[in-house]
Amino acid sequence: MRMSFRGLVIEQDVQAGRIQNHRAQAVDLPESFLDGSGGDAPVTVDVMYSGINYKDGLAIAGKPGVARTSPLIPGIDLVGRVSRSDDPRFTPGEAVVLTGGGIGESAHGGLATRARVSGDYLVALPEGMSARQAAAVGTAGFTAMLSILALEREGIRPEQGPVIVTGASGGVGSVAIAVLSRLGYEVVAATGRGESEADYLHALGAREILDRRELTGPGAVLQERRWAAGVDTAGSNTLVNLLAQTRDEGVVTACGLAQGPDLPGSVMPFILRGVTLVGINSVTASRDLRQRTWKRLAEDLSSELLEKMTSEISLEHVPARAEEILQGQVRGRTVVSLE
Ligand code: NDP
């Protein structure tokens, strides 16, 4: 094993909750760098691919709330091959995937050619999926599938009516549309980029496009019943309006805060229409749930559509892409090649 490796490193000072002297750059690192945060983790992985999620954008651009230690290798996702393991669940040579679990936040993450991680959230690369495809799915796609599993668990079926997906052109939204439409749901895509991305969203399987401005302002506590279900990535007024427009006994999942973390709404959709709101947290999902979710992704996400929503960059281009993702300019998913 080569002793040095290459990785993106964030360095910053935090004083009174404010980030100062933030730097993020790709550098050569000694193996001992991994002895830092998360250094006692038992599984060493030669990383083949990582990705960039909204959370990575925040950390790399120096926004608060994600990077909890400095210096830190960011990257909440990684796909690679185990090179050494003190955890009996993993053997050298095995291809593995890790999303969340604290990497890229409180422990070194996936935006490096080597990582040392806990086995608790690590799973085998699902059968039928390449390393690049798994990285293209990443946390965003995994979260989309968790949202869909939640809708299924709550009894939502395609024949019950349209399902709305917000943040449609983003990572979670793109995968949610592709999977839901393949499962036979009628999908409505809510986007702020209807003019530029309509063809893309229809190609993923969206039946209709809705201008997200119809959802981002304050609305009545109960509105016309439109959706059997919703997959929301935006939070704030968007989620409140989705709840107010959901049909009786419908279900809305909430995973994101692209519009905002607030929830300025009313209990009326819950108590007068029996609407269910389901929270989605991908970070600490159990290994069992992870394995089931990846299996479903391997079965229900078209590899052609996954390719259509994926772009690939090198480590050196990550800081620029991080800025773009925060500005809502990135379509679908970005993988970072580390081979
Ligand atoms: P992306 O940046 O890829 O996509 C977010 C999308 O949200 C944008 O592409 C845009 O879509 C839409 N959007 C942007 N700004 C606004 C706004 N002001 N109002 C409404 N919509 C907006 O992010 P991801 O898809 O990776 O993640 C989506 C959200 O889910 C993020 O908040 C992320 O932090 C969260 N998340 C949570 C997880 C969890 O475990 N709970 C895991 C993964 C993600 P368009 O241009 O089409 O309107």
Residues whose N, C-alpha, C, O or C-beta is under 5 A from the ligand:
A	BS01	NDP	N53 Y54 K55 T139 A140 T143 G167 A168 S169 G170 G171 V172 G173 A190 T191 G192 R193 R212 T233 A234 C255 G256 L257 A258 Q259 I280 N281 S282 V283 I325 G328 V330 G332
